[in-house]
Amino acid sequence: MSLLLRAILMGGLAALVLQGCGQEEAAKPAESPAATAPATEAGAATGGYEPAADERVPGITLDAAALEAQMNAAKAEAEAASKAN
């Protein structure tokens, strides 16, 4: 390596070390923003983003009631299959 390239690399490394040592650690918040945000019933039940009515696509986006009905039907079907065996 040439002397000029070596000097540039060492200068950059020294600048990073000096900059990192000169800053104090930021104080961490007591609670995460997600924990302090108010949870809606739909968001808390599904655990994620609840699309608005204009964002829903029929056949792709399921509402919570339809999803719950599908889950209950699958449970009942599984129980019936296990009792038959």
C-alpha positions as CSV (number, residue, x, y, z in Angstrom):
1,M,0.0,0.0,0.0
2,S,1.2,3.4,-0.7
3,L,2.0,5.8,2.1
4,L,-0.7,8.2,1.1
5,L,-3.4,5.5,1.1
6,R,-2.2,4.2,4.5
7,A,-2.3,7.8,6.0
8,I,-5.8,8.4,4.7
9,L,-7.1,5.1,6.2
10,M,-5.4,5.8,9.5
11,G,-6.8,9.3,9.6
12,G,-10.3,8.0,9.0
13,L,-10.0,5.4,11.6
14,A,-8.6,7.9,14.2
15,A,-11.5,10.2,13.4
16,L,-14.1,7.5,14.0
17,V,-12.5,6.5,17.3
18,L,-12.4,10.1,18.5
19,Q,-15.9,10.7,17.4
20,G,-17.2,7.6,19.1
21,C,-15.3,8.2,22.4
22,G,-16.5,11.8,22.6
23,Q,-20.2,11.0,22.6
24,E,-22.1,9.8,25.7
25,E,-24.6,7.0,25.4
26,A,-28.1,8.1,25.0
27,A,-30.4,7.3,27.9
28,K,-32.7,4.4,27.1
29,P,-36.4,5.1,27.5
30,A,-38.1,3.3,30.5
31,E,-40.7,1.7,28.2
32,S,-40.7,0.9,24.6
33,P,-43.0,3.0,22.4
34,A,-45.1,0.0,21.5
35,A,-45.8,-0.7,25.2
36,T,-46.9,2.9,25.8
37,A,-49.1,3.2,22.7
38,P,-52.8,2.6,23.4
39,A,-53.9,-0.7,21.9
40,T,-57.2,-0.9,20.0
41,E,-59.4,-4.0,20.4
42,A,-58.8,-5.1,16.8
43,G,-55.1,-4.4,16.9
44,A,-54.7,-6.2,20.2
45,A,-56.8,-9.2,19.1
46,T,-55.0,-9.7,15.8
47,G,-51.6,-8.4,16.9
48,G,-51.0,-6.3,13.8
49,Y,-52.1,-3.7,11.4
50,E,-55.9,-3.4,10.8
51,P,-56.6,-2.1,7.3
52,A,-59.2,0.6,6.8
53,A,-62.4,-0.2,5.0
54,D,-61.1,1.4,1.7
55,E,-57.9,-0.7,2.0
56,R,-59.7,-4.0,2.2
57,V,-59.6,-6.3,-0.9
58,P,-62.5,-8.8,-1.1
59,G,-61.2,-12.3,-1.0
60,I,-57.7,-11.3,0.2
61,T,-58.3,-9.3,3.4
62,L,-60.2,-11.2,6.1
63,D,-62.0,-9.5,8.9
64,A,-61.6,-10.8,12.4
65,A,-65.0,-12.4,12.5
66,A,-64.4,-14.3,9.3
67,L,-61.0,-15.5,10.5
68,E,-62.5,-16.6,13.9
69,A,-65.3,-18.5,12.1
70,Q,-62.7,-20.3,9.9
71,M,-60.6,-21.2,13.0
72,N,-63.6,-22.6,14.8
73,A,-64.7,-24.6,11.8
74,A,-61.2,-26.1,11.5
75,K,-61.1,-27.0,15.2
76,A,-64.5,-28.7,15.0
77,E,-63.4,-30.6,11.9
78,A,-60.2,-31.7,13.6
79,E,-62.1,-32.8,16.7
80,A,-64.6,-34.8,14.6
81,A,-61.8,-36.5,12.7
82,S,-60.0,-37.4,16.0
83,K,-63.2,-38.8,17.5
84,A,-63.8,-40.9,14.3
85,N,-60.5,-42.6,14.7
